[in-house]
Every structure is written in structure tokens, then in C-alpha cells.
Amino acid sequence: MSRYLFSALTSLLKPITISAANRYIRRLRDNLNLPHWRTHDFRRSISTTCSELGTMPHVTEKMLGHELVGVMAIYNKHDWLSDQKEAYEKFADALFTQVQKELEHEKVSVTC
């Protein structure tokens, strides 16, 4: 297995393909002791968690790559990049906090 996340990546200037991302997800699933999950489950988790952390819905929609609808789609072309960055940072902090809790719980379970 390559030490790189996406070893077949040929250019940093263009996004990876869906099939490359799916191959990576499959590799992760095969190597981790987790119940079955799909990439879409991760997107749903990001959306829900960011909403719980106070991210505005239009920012979450942009984070997921969705087009805005209605009047916002026509008149508002802003990308909310700084808001997206803040939301991703909050999500990462929440994720790492949860992982830390799980590791501490695991450690306590092993010592008992």
C-alpha cells in the first residue's frame, strides 16, 4: 500500500476522480474494524455535525458542493470560503475530541 492518500494522483491542479475516491474509501473500509458505511454517510455526518456546531445551512450546502436554489442561486455568487474554513475547523475539532474520548474509553475498558 502506498504511503500517499491517493497514490494514483497525477496532478495537484485538478480534483481526483470519483472512482479514485471510492477506491480509497474501499481500502479504508477493508482495513478498519468498522461497520459498513458509504461515502454518502460521511457527507451526511459532516452536514449534520456542522449544523449542530452552528454553521449556516447555505455554508454547509457549499461545503457539500451543492448549488444554492431560488433567489440565492441567481443573485448571490459569494462562496463563503472563510465560513467554510471555519466550519471545517470546527468539524475537525469536534471529530478529534470524539476520537480522544473513544480512545480514553478504550483505555479504561482495557485496564478494567
For each residue, the residues with C-beta under 8 A, 3 or more apart:
1: 27
2: 7
3:
4: 7 9
5: 24
6: 9 16 20 21 24
7: 2 4
8: 20
9: 4 6 12 16 20
10:
11: 14
12: 9
13:
14: 11
15:
16: 6 9 20 21
17: 20 21
18: 21 22
19: 22 23
20: 6 8 9 16 17 23 24
21: 6 16 17 18 24 25 39
22: 18 19 25 26 39
23: 19 20 26 27
24: 5 6 20 21 27 28
25: 21 22 28 29 38 39
26: 22 23 29 30
27: 1 23 24 30 31
28: 24 25 31 32
29: 25 26 32 34 36 37
30: 26 27
31: 27 28
32: 28 29
33:
34: 29 37
35:
36: 29
37: 29 34 41 42
38: 25 41 42
39: 21 22 25 42 43
40: 43 44
41: 37 38 44 45
42: 37 38 39 45 46
43: 39 40 46 47 64
44: 40 41 47 48
45: 41 42 48 49
46: 42 43 49 50 60 63 64 91
47: 43 44 50 51 60 63 64
48: 44 45 51 52
49: 45 46 52 53 91 94 95
50: 46 47 53 55 59 60 63 87 90 91
51: 47 48 54 55 57 60
52: 48 49
53: 49 50 87 90 91 94
54: 51 90
55: 50 51 59 60 63 83 86 87 90
56: 59 60 83
57: 51 60 61
58: 61 62 68 72 80
59: 50 55 56 62 63 80 83 84 87
60: 46 47 50 51 55 56 57 63 64 87
61: 57 58 64 66 67 68
62: 58 59 65 66 68 79 80 84
63: 46 47 50 55 59 60 84 87 88
64: 43 46 47 60 61
65: 62
66: 61 62
67: 61 73
68: 58 61 62 72 73 76
69: 72 73
70: 73 74
71: 74 75 76
72: 58 68 69 75 76
73: 67 68 69 70 76
74: 70 71
75: 71 72
76: 68 71 72 73
77:
78:
79: 62 84
80: 58 59 62 83 84
81: 84 85
82: 85 86
83: 55 56 59 80 86 87
84: 59 62 63 79 80 81 87 88
85: 81 82 88 89
86: 55 82 83 89 90
87: 50 53 55 59 60 63 83 84 90 91
88: 63 84 85 91 92
89: 85 86 92 93
90: 50 53 54 55 86 87 93 94
91: 46 49 50 53 87 88 94 95
92: 88 89 95 96
93: 89 90 96 97
94: 49 53 90 91 97 98
95: 49 91 92 98 99
96: 92 93 99 100
97: 93 94 100 101
98: 94 95 101 102
99: 95 96 102 103
100: 96 97 103 104
101: 97 98 104 105
102: 98 99 105 106
103: 99 100 106 107
104: 100 101 107 108
105: 101 102 108 109
106: 102 103 109 110
107: 103 104 110 111
108: 104 105 111 112
109: 105 106 112
110: 106 107
111: 107 108
112: 108 109
